[in-house]
Amino acid sequence: MNGSLRSNDMQEVIEADRAHVWHHLFQHKAFETTDPRVFVEGKGMRLWDATGREFLDAVSGGVWTVNVGYGRASIADAVRDQLVKLNYFAGSAGSIPAALFSQRLIEKMPGMTRVYYSNSGSEANEKVFKMVRQIAHRHHGGRKSKILFRERDYHGTTLGTLAACGQPQRAEQYGPFPAGFVEVPHCLEYRSQFGKVDNYGEMAADAIEQVILREGPDTVGALCLEPITAGGGVITPPAGYWEKVQDICQRHSVLLHIDEVVCGVGRTGAWFGYQHYGIKPDFVTMAKGVASGYAAISCTTSTEEVFNLFKDDPADPMSFFRDISTFGGCVAGPAAALENMRIIEDENLLENARNMGMRLMDGLNALSERHAAIGEVRGKGLFCGAELVADRATREPADEKLVQAVVADCMAHGVIIGATNRSLPGYNNTLCLSPALIASADDIDRIVEAIDGALSRVF
Ligand SMILES: Cc1ncc(COP(=O)(O)O)c(C=O)c1O
């Protein structure tokens, strides 16, 4: 760690933080007896905090974001060069990085043609919701305005995206929410709603169709799904699920919106999570890994067919997508995203994510032979979860306090892991792992070792 701040200065930083910073998703009472953690430097997979302690980061910045790792000078240089040339103009005009990044991105997404820039995953998803509503008004006489979302999925923190939240603890106490959002059942076979069946994937997809039929297909505009549910428990879709979901959407003319805010840009070992399953979406949204946290950027992408619905009547002053995101015009985002994408390609990080992801899954599966607390291991690429249980036979979820104790024990041993958190009452019991796509075999082994030790000590 570079010692540019002396320890006295650092105490001042910590006191300023304690006095004034309102941390995200955090109960501040704890800071009356402990210091807030302040991170000061990162390099590759490693982080250093204000006390000089080193950590191995197995969650890419806490929330699966820093996909190419910390300390990438080439991204910082690309952003700096762009900022001194031109930092901003509103997105009603174009910029060189925005044009070039859209082209590079669309090359990776056969079937999609348009990119709408904004700043956060929530905002990218809100754009889709607004587009779906406007399509309903302009093309379906106000019908087809309902948006379906799935139990356990998360799409953001704004009131619109919380209306589409399948994680009750995220939404509770923040209502009332906008109307017209309807939940469909989850697809976690380990917690099957239908008992033990051979065709769980098809049944979970059929359950979506039942909701469409109940609501009336002429009222349903879109279905919004994560390709692999992230904070709801790292849920990889069951066999047969996506084929059927796609078919249901086509039969009922329901637009399919895939939320790739977590899975997008390499996390699962493909450019996009949906590409593992042969899905043809109408909208794809992405944020976290687009620029690996080096700049704030999110993208809402659509097909040309959707795009054309917004330019069919130039004589009507209300007929186009009347939305603006001020900072969607910041060129730092696409400048960082272009360099981020170059790094992923030149360093073969998709392949590394697949290989290291398999090593991580193997390691976790091996642990499950020794630790009865591991109920199920799930994942794809460098995106893995281990659901912890109190009893393997009954699958009773492990007590959330014990799950948090595992996370804390890993932290105490220098490895940062995550767990589903304030998401589903009684089911915040899945350890979450999303190391940067640069992770080495040694890094993966160290993460598995830390979890091994923590499970032994906690359970
Ligand atoms: C699947 C998914 N969608 C959307 C979001 C919201 O993104 P943001 O926090 O950038 O608004 C998140 C955040 O974790 C997410 O996991």
The ligand as a Tripos MOL2 file, in Angstrom:
@<TRIPOS>MOLECULE
LIG
   16    16     1     0     0
SMALL
NO_CHARGES

@<TRIPOS>ATOM
      1 C1        -29.6320   -7.8930  -11.0120 C.3       1 LIG1
      2 C2        -29.5160   -6.4540  -10.6050 C.ar      1 LIG1
      3 N1        -30.1910   -5.5320  -11.2980 N.ar      1 LIG1
      4 C3        -30.1250   -4.2330  -10.9880 C.ar      1 LIG1
      5 C4        -29.3640   -3.7900   -9.9230 C.ar      1 LIG1
      6 C5        -29.3390   -2.3360   -9.5760 C.3       1 LIG1
      7 O1        -28.1430   -1.7560   -9.9600 O.3       1 LIG1
      8 P1        -27.6630   -0.3860   -9.3330 P.3       1 LIG1
      9 O2        -27.3270   -0.6200   -7.8980 O.co2     1 LIG1
     10 O3        -26.4780   -0.0120  -10.1750 O.co2     1 LIG1
     11 O4        -28.7610    0.5900   -9.5010 O.co2     1 LIG1
     12 C6        -28.6350   -4.7040   -9.1810 C.ar      1 LIG1
     13 C7        -27.8020   -4.2720   -8.0490 C.2       1 LIG1
     14 O5        -27.2250   -5.0370   -7.3180 O.2       1 LIG1
     15 C8        -28.7260   -6.0940   -9.5120 C.ar      1 LIG1
     16 O6        -28.0990   -7.0280   -8.7840 O.3       1 LIG1
@<TRIPOS>BOND
     1     1     2 1
     2     2     3 ar
     3     2    15 ar
     4     3     4 ar
     5     4     5 ar
     6     5     6 1
     7     5    12 ar
     8     6     7 1
     9     7     8 1
    10     8     9 2
    11     8    10 1
    12     8    11 1
    13    12    13 1
    14    12    15 ar
    15    13    14 2
    16    15    16 1
@<TRIPOS>SUBSTRUCTURE
     1 LIG1         1 GROUP 0 **** ****
